[in-house]
Structures are given as structure tokens and as C-alpha cells.
Amino acid sequence: MKFKDYYKLLGIAPNATDAEIKSGYRKQARKYHPDINKEKSAEDRFKDINEANEALKDAKKRAAYDQLRASGIKEGEEINESRFGGFSGGGGGHGGGAGGGEDFSDLFENLFRQQEGRGGRGRTRVVKGEDVRTKLGVSLEMAHKGGVQRITLSGPTGQRSLEVKIPAGIQPGKVIRLANQGDAGSGEGAPSGDLLLEISHLPNTQFELTGTSNTDVLYRLKLLPWAAALGTKAQVATLDGNVELGIPAGSNAGRKLRLKGRGFGPKPGDHYVQVELVNPDTLDDSDRAAFAALAKHFAAKMPAE
């Protein structure tokens, strides 16, 4: 069955008042009444207008319809009963309307059907469960390559585990929707809400995302002073494994070396290696003597300030 935009059929806004609904119905009914409008499509349009009026003039039916409409469904989109989260038998029979409104669509019948006949007894309110929104932290490595992450959720029925597919290159703030994994609905056959997982990147001691598109990676390489002065080859960590990188002689602290296309995600930016100078962890007497000799050596070569 196809979704119909009842508000559009009556030419009114979704926040229309009862008076505006009545006025919109009368205007459209006059325009498309088969006795006045001889176009082939007028009769079908007239039936749709009566159906829209029957749904929107009743507060309970309108609330149920608005709940379905708010799920993001578009006019003409094919739907099935699992999408219905409103009333089942939303109050009243199917008459009314200038055109004898019994001939309503499957959309109307399913959205407002009565659980036990059409006599007005045994009506059960069926309400779609609430969506649940929570945060999900993923490692930068998982966010880079993608994969499956198992999560554990706690609820009224206890704990349950789910496997979540993480798309490669997912950025913080993006939301993964797991259909029917939210709060349970009320009423027989009511669908559950959805689980919305807002992604965040867990802190990483090696890598930092940078750049305008957040796909460049910054990595800080610690070098001893003589290695930076003389140049060396170093094993540099990237999100795809280690790479051997040549460090030019005379590299000062803060210098950045670029590994093109070795950044984050399936369309990666660049991987930047920033040089940081560090001293040996411990110094014995001979180490201090060596540094003192270096200081004396370079003091003689450096121009006076």
C-alpha cells in the first residue's frame, strides 16, 4: 500500500487547526466533486479528500497518522503494517464525508483497523515503541577500516548483546540506526522503536585526526637529538601498519614529514609525521660528560649573541 499525505490533499499545513481542516476539506471537496469536475481523476481524488478529512478531523486518528508521518515516510512510498505505530481502531466507524467514505484505502484501514470487528468494542491502542539514542565509542582503528563491534545493552528484560556493523571511515557524530532494537511497543503486534547509536572516537595515544575533512592523521615521532641531527630511518606507525621513513639530517622539533594517501578512511587524506626531540631516559656520569663535551664543542662554533 502507498502512503498518502492527507495534509497535502486538503491543501493545509501539518499544524492546521480544526477550523482550517474543515475549511480545507470543503474547498477541495467542491473543487473535485464528480458532479462539478468532469476530469477522469476527479472521482478518485474526491475519495482521497474524504479519506483525509475522516482521518484528520478526529483527534485520535490524527495523532496516529502524525506519528506515522513523522517517521520520515514520503508520499507514494510503499509501506507495510510493520511501519504502523498509531491506533488500531482509532475511534468511530468508517462513514461520513460527502462521498460516503466507506471506500477508504488500505492505508486508512490498516492505520485505524479495529481488533474485534467494527462494532466499537475491543479496540486496542497499538503504539510503536520509543527510539533509544545512546553513544557508541569505537577505536580509531575500527573507525578507519570498519568491521563488526559487539555491544551489550541493559533494559527491563535484562542484558542483551548485539553486533553492530561499523562502516569504514565513520566520523564522530554520525548515527547508526538499528531498526526495531529500541523500546518495545505497546499493544499486540506493535513494533519496537529503533536504536540510534551516535558514534564517537575513543582516545588514541598515537594518532590524531586533522584537516578540514578530518581524514588527515598526525603522528608524533620521538627522536633522540643525535638521530635528528644526523638523520636516520625510523619505523613509523600508521593506521594500516608500520612504514619505514627516512628522517633527513638536521630535522628540528616540529618538522612534519608527509606520507601521501596514508590517512584515515576509505578515501584517506595524508599521514603527517611530526618530529619531537627527547633526551635519554637516564644519564650516568659518562653520558653527562659526553653532553658536556658536545656543549663545549658547539659553544666554540656558535657565534656570540
C-alpha positions as CSV (number, residue, x, y, z in Angstrom):
1,M,0.0,0.0,0.0
2,K,1.1,3.6,-0.6
3,F,1.4,6.4,1.9
4,K,-0.8,9.4,1.3
5,D,-0.2,12.9,2.5
6,Y,-3.6,13.8,4.0
7,Y,-2.5,17.4,4.7
8,K,-1.4,18.0,1.1
9,L,-4.7,16.5,-0.2
10,L,-6.7,19.1,1.9
11,G,-4.2,21.9,1.0
12,I,-3.4,22.7,4.6
13,A,-0.3,22.8,6.8
14,P,0.6,19.9,9.2
15,N,-0.2,22.2,12.2
16,A,-3.6,23.2,10.8
17,T,-6.4,23.9,13.3
18,D,-9.7,22.1,13.3
19,A,-11.3,25.1,11.6
20,E,-8.6,25.0,8.9
21,I,-9.1,21.3,8.4
22,K,-12.8,21.8,7.9
23,S,-12.3,24.8,5.5
24,G,-9.6,22.9,3.5
25,Y,-11.9,19.9,3.2
26,R,-14.9,22.0,1.9
27,K,-12.7,23.8,-0.6
28,Q,-11.2,20.7,-2.0
29,A,-14.4,18.7,-2.0
30,R,-16.2,21.4,-4.0
31,K,-13.2,21.5,-6.5
32,Y,-13.1,17.8,-7.1
33,H,-16.8,16.8,-6.7
34,P,-17.6,14.4,-9.6
35,D,-20.8,16.4,-10.3
36,I,-18.7,19.5,-10.9
37,N,-15.3,18.3,-12.1
38,K,-15.5,16.0,-15.1
39,E,-11.9,15.0,-15.2
40,K,-11.3,11.3,-15.1
41,S,-9.2,11.5,-12.0
42,A,-11.7,13.7,-10.1
43,E,-13.7,10.9,-8.6
44,D,-10.5,9.2,-7.2
45,R,-9.2,12.5,-5.9
46,F,-12.6,13.2,-4.3
47,K,-12.4,9.8,-2.4
48,D,-8.9,10.7,-1.2
49,I,-10.1,14.0,0.1
50,N,-12.9,12.4,2.1
51,E,-10.5,9.9,3.5
52,A,-8.1,12.7,4.5
53,N,-10.9,14.6,6.2
54,E,-12.1,11.5,8.0
55,A,-8.6,10.9,9.4
56,L,-7.7,14.5,10.4
57,K,-10.9,15.7,11.8
58,D,-10.7,13.1,14.6
59,A,-8.0,14.0,17.2
60,K,-7.0,10.4,18.0
61,K,-6.9,9.3,14.3
62,R,-4.9,12.5,13.5
63,A,-2.4,11.7,16.3
64,A,-1.9,8.2,15.0
65,Y,-1.4,9.4,11.4
66,D,1.0,12.1,12.5
67,Q,3.1,9.5,14.3
68,L,3.4,7.5,11.1
69,R,4.1,10.6,9.1
70,A,6.8,11.8,11.5
71,S,8.8,8.6,10.8
72,G,10.1,10.2,7.6
73,I,7.9,8.3,5.2
74,K,7.2,10.1,1.9
75,E,4.1,10.4,-0.2
76,G,3.7,7.5,-2.6
77,E,6.2,5.3,-0.7
78,E,5.3,1.7,-0.4
79,I,4.7,0.7,3.3
80,N,3.6,-2.4,5.2
81,E,2.0,-3.0,8.5
82,S,5.3,-3.0,10.4
83,R,5.5,0.7,9.9
84,F,2.2,1.4,11.7
85,G,2.7,2.8,15.2
86,G,-0.6,4.6,15.7
87,F,-4.1,3.4,16.7
88,S,-5.6,0.2,15.8
89,G,-9.3,1.1,15.6
90,G,-8.8,4.8,16.3
91,G,-12.3,5.6,17.4
92,G,-15.5,5.6,15.3
93,G,-16.8,3.8,12.3
94,H,-16.0,4.5,8.7
95,G,-18.9,6.6,7.5
96,G,-19.0,10.3,7.0
97,G,-17.9,12.6,4.2
98,A,-19.9,13.9,1.3
99,G,-18.9,10.9,-0.8
100,G,-19.9,8.0,1.5
101,G,-16.5,7.3,3.0
102,E,-16.7,3.6,3.2
103,D,-14.5,3.2,0.2
104,F,-11.3,4.1,2.0
105,S,-7.8,2.9,1.1
106,D,-5.7,0.1,2.7
107,L,-3.6,2.8,4.4
108,F,-6.7,4.0,6.3
109,E,-8.0,0.5,7.0
110,N,-4.6,-0.6,8.4
111,L,-3.9,2.5,10.4
112,F,-7.3,2.6,12.1
113,R,-8.4,-1.0,12.0
114,Q,-10.4,-2.4,14.9
115,Q,-9.1,-5.5,16.6
116,E,-12.6,-7.1,17.2
117,G,-15.0,-6.3,14.4
118,R,-16.4,-2.9,13.5
119,G,-18.9,-2.5,16.4
120,G,-16.8,-0.3,18.6
121,R,-15.8,-2.8,21.3
122,G,-12.4,-4.4,21.9
123,R,-10.4,-1.6,20.4
124,T,-6.8,-1.8,21.3
125,R,-4.3,1.1,21.1
126,V,-1.2,0.0,19.4
127,V,1.7,2.3,19.9
128,K,5.2,2.0,18.3
129,G,7.9,1.8,20.9
130,E,10.2,4.8,21.5
131,D,13.5,5.2,19.7
132,V,16.5,4.9,22.1
133,R,19.6,7.1,21.5
134,T,22.9,6.4,23.0
135,K,26.6,6.9,22.3
136,L,28.9,4.2,21.0
137,G,32.7,4.7,21.3
138,V,34.8,3.0,18.7
139,S,38.6,2.8,18.3
140,L,40.2,4.9,15.6
141,E,41.5,1.7,14.0
142,M,37.9,0.3,13.8
143,A,36.5,3.5,12.5
144,H,39.2,3.6,9.8
145,K,38.8,0.1,8.5
146,G,35.3,-0.7,9.5
147,G,34.2,-4.0,11.0
148,V,31.8,-5.5,13.5
149,Q,31.6,-4.4,17.1
150,R,29.6,-6.3,19.7
151,I,27.8,-4.2,22.3
152,T,25.8,-5.1,25.4
153,L,22.6,-3.3,26.3
154,S,20.7,-3.3,29.6
155,G,17.0,-3.0,29.7
156,P,13.8,-4.0,31.6
157,T,14.2,-7.6,30.3
158,G,17.9,-7.8,31.3
159,Q,21.0,-7.6,29.2
160,R,21.3,-8.4,25.5
161,S,24.1,-8.4,23.0
162,L,24.1,-7.0,19.5
163,E,26.6,-6.9,16.7
164,V,26.9,-3.5,15.1
165,K,28.4,-3.1,11.6
166,I,30.8,-0.1,11.7
167,P,31.2,1.5,8.2
168,A,34.8,2.3,7.2
169,G,35.7,5.9,7.7
170,I,32.8,6.8,10.0
171,Q,33.2,10.1,11.7
172,P,32.3,11.3,15.2
173,G,28.6,12.4,15.4
174,K,27.4,10.1,12.7
175,V,24.4,7.9,13.8
176,I,23.9,4.2,13.1
177,R,20.3,3.1,13.2
178,L,19.3,-0.4,14.3
179,A,15.7,-1.0,13.3
180,N,13.4,-2.4,16.0
181,Q,16.1,-2.5,18.7
182,G,14.7,0.3,20.8
183,D,11.9,0.3,23.4
184,A,9.2,-2.3,23.0
185,G,5.8,-1.0,21.6
186,S,2.5,-1.4,23.5
187,G,-0.4,-3.5,22.1
188,E,-0.4,-6.7,20.2
189,G,1.9,-6.7,17.2
190,A,3.2,-3.2,18.0
191,P,6.7,-2.6,16.5
192,S,9.6,-1.7,18.7
193,G,11.4,1.6,18.3
194,D,14.8,1.9,16.8
195,L,18.2,2.1,18.5
196,L,20.2,5.1,17.4
197,L,24.0,4.9,18.1
198,E,25.8,8.1,17.9
199,I,29.5,7.4,17.1
200,S,32.4,8.9,19.0
201,H,36.1,8.0,18.6
202,L,37.9,6.6,21.6
203,P,41.0,8.5,22.7
204,N,44.1,7.3,20.9
205,T,47.6,7.7,22.2
206,Q,49.3,7.5,18.8
207,F,47.1,9.2,16.2
208,E,45.1,12.4,15.9
209,L,42.7,13.3,13.1
210,T,43.3,16.7,11.5
211,G,42.5,18.6,8.3
212,T,39.3,20.2,7.0
213,S,37.7,16.8,6.2
214,N,39.1,15.1,9.3
215,T,40.9,12.4,7.2
216,D,44.5,13.5,7.7
217,V,46.4,11.8,10.5
218,L,49.0,13.4,12.8
219,Y,51.6,11.1,14.3
220,R,54.3,12.3,16.7
221,L,57.7,10.6,16.2
222,K,60.1,10.9,19.2
223,L,63.8,11.1,18.2
224,L,67.0,11.4,20.2
225,P,68.9,14.6,19.4
226,W,71.7,12.9,17.5
227,A,69.3,10.9,15.3
228,A,67.5,14.2,14.3
229,A,70.8,15.9,13.8
230,L,72.5,13.1,11.7
231,G,69.4,11.7,10.0
232,T,68.1,8.2,10.4
233,K,65.5,5.7,9.3
234,A,62.6,5.1,11.6
235,Q,59.6,2.7,11.9
236,V,56.6,5.0,11.8
237,A,53.2,3.7,12.9
238,T,50.2,4.3,10.6
239,L,46.5,3.1,10.7
240,D,47.5,0.5,8.2
241,G,50.7,-0.7,9.9
242,N,54.3,0.4,10.2
243,V,56.2,2.1,7.5
244,E,59.9,2.8,7.3
245,L,60.5,6.5,6.9
246,G,63.8,8.3,6.2
247,I,64.4,11.3,8.5
248,P,66.5,14.0,6.9
249,A,69.6,15.2,8.8
250,G,69.1,18.4,10.6
251,S,65.5,17.8,11.5
252,N,64.3,20.2,14.2
253,A,61.5,19.6,16.6
254,G,58.1,20.3,15.0
255,R,59.2,19.4,11.5
256,K,56.5,17.5,9.6
257,L,57.0,14.8,7.0
258,R,54.1,13.6,4.8
259,L,53.1,10.2,3.8
260,K,50.6,10.9,1.0
261,G,47.3,9.0,1.0
262,R,48.1,7.1,4.2
263,G,45.5,8.9,6.3
264,F,42.0,7.9,7.6
265,G,39.1,6.1,6.0
266,P,38.4,4.6,2.5
267,K,39.2,8.0,0.9
268,P,42.2,8.8,3.1
269,G,44.0,12.1,3.4
270,D,47.6,12.2,4.3
271,H,49.6,10.9,7.3
272,Y,51.8,13.5,8.8
273,V,54.8,12.6,11.0
274,Q,55.9,15.4,13.4
275,V,59.3,15.2,14.8
276,E,59.7,15.5,18.6
277,L,63.1,15.6,20.3
278,V,63.6,13.6,23.5
279,N,66.5,13.0,25.8
280,P,67.7,9.6,27.0
281,D,65.6,8.4,29.9
282,T,68.6,8.1,32.3
283,L,72.0,9.7,32.3
284,D,75.1,8.3,34.0
285,D,78.4,10.1,34.6
286,S,79.8,9.1,31.2
287,D,76.6,10.3,29.4
288,R,76.8,13.7,31.2
289,A,80.4,14.0,30.3
290,A,79.6,13.3,26.6
291,F,76.9,16.0,26.7
292,A,79.2,18.4,28.4
293,A,81.8,17.8,25.7
294,L,79.2,18.5,23.0
295,A,78.1,21.7,24.7
296,K,81.8,22.9,24.8
297,H,82.3,21.8,21.2
298,F,79.3,23.7,19.9
299,A,79.8,26.7,22.2
300,A,83.1,27.3,20.4
301,K,81.4,27.1,17.0
302,M,78.3,29.2,17.7
303,P,78.6,32.9,17.2
304,A,78.2,35.1,20.3
305,E,74.8,36.7,20.7
